């Protein structure tokens, strides 16, 4: 037992050593297997990363290769375009060199020809001078002087012919330019016109109102006529009273007064006087408003208020059925357009056109023509001389001294003569034109006659072999006398007699 007991620890030690060795072997094998697995995992991960890097590198390489190819292609195209541009430039330079070379040759040939022609002319002059000297017995200096005289005469004749041609072309161009200006002005301006006459009709609510307007023994109608200066015509026409007066402003005052009296219902002499005074003030205010509205529509300022008030009265004035205020506005607009086309004072032309008929508002109160009355009125209110002359000369009663005066004449004629502007009956208008032509054709030697400008002018063509210049003047004077004696017409009529001489020959 003792011996067995002594061997037991050794056995345990041996067993422990063997067990430790086995344990270490097992642990080492486990560690080896774990390391192997870890190494395999790392190797697999490395393989995967290497594949991704290879793929990314291949994609980047492909992208860089495509970019490089695009850049190379762009460089090749740019180089090709630059080469083509240089080639075209060389071609252009070559063509230019060829052109200048040919031009130099042409100039040289022309100079050579001119020199030859000059030499030839000198030789001819010398020959002519010698012949003249031989024929006329003149020396060389005298012959040269005679030659220069003849050449000078020929040059003057040619210059005169050229001047006449240029003047004719200038007149034709000026006529075309004037027609274009007038057409432009007519196209740009359009205005409505209303027709009024010397009577105004008032509608009544009932026939009983006629008796109230007449009053006891006619006292109301007498008071109204005395206060307004307008004749009241109360006839058998139902529900209507007529106001008659050649003064359109008075007619307007009477119309407003009657309307106020019929609305109020109190109609007696005292009330009539009160209403008429108020109506006059109202019409004056309306006249000023009309004048200011016309100036605003035309686009001018600085016209005195009194002139605007008088201008506004033309709202109730007509001329041949044409409203005079609307006609004045249209004339101002046309005049402004023409002045603008000519580069002249547009404002002066517009003011002259707007005020050219202002005298018609007072011609029934003041002696004289409406042009003279209007010019005097404008002068008294401090208007410039150019506008005063444009008003005074728009019917050619005085000479045109201002540049704007002819423009106002033309604009007035355009507004008055355009179709539809005035209320003349077509039949009477045509009859007047026929009468004018018949008077002109009644004289001996007249070949043709035309009434133009809406009857404002008669153009007469006479036979040059029967009528001389003095006879043409006599025919013009006799036609004017015959027209004044036989016809009634507004404004004035110009008579133009044309005598044309022609020389005709035939080359056979």
Secondary structure, DSSP 8 states (H G I E B T S, - for coil): -HHHHHHHHHHHHHHHHHHHHHHHHHHHHHHHHHHHHHHHHHHHHHHHHHHHHHHHHHHHHHHHHHHHHHHHHHHHHHHHHHHHHHHHHHHHHHHHHHHHHHHHHHHHHHHHHHHHHHHHHHHHHHHHHHHHHHHH---HHHHHHHHHHHHHHHHHHHHHHHHHHHHHHHHHHHHHHHHHHHHHHHHH---------SEEEEE-S-THHHHHHH-GGGHHHHHHHHHH--EEE--SSTTEEEEE-S-HHHHHHHHHHHHHHHHH---SHHHHHHHHHHHHHHHHHHHHHHHHHHHHHHT-----HHHHHHHHGGGG-EETTEEHHHHHHHHHHHHHHHHHHHTS-HHHHHHHHHHTTGGGGTTTTSSS-HHHHHHHHHHHTT--HHHHHHHHTTTSSS---SHHHHHHHHHHHHHHHSTTSS---HHHHHHHHHHHHHHHHTSTTEEEEEEEGGGTEEEEEE-TTT--HHHHHHHHHHHHHHHHHH---SS--EEEEEE---------
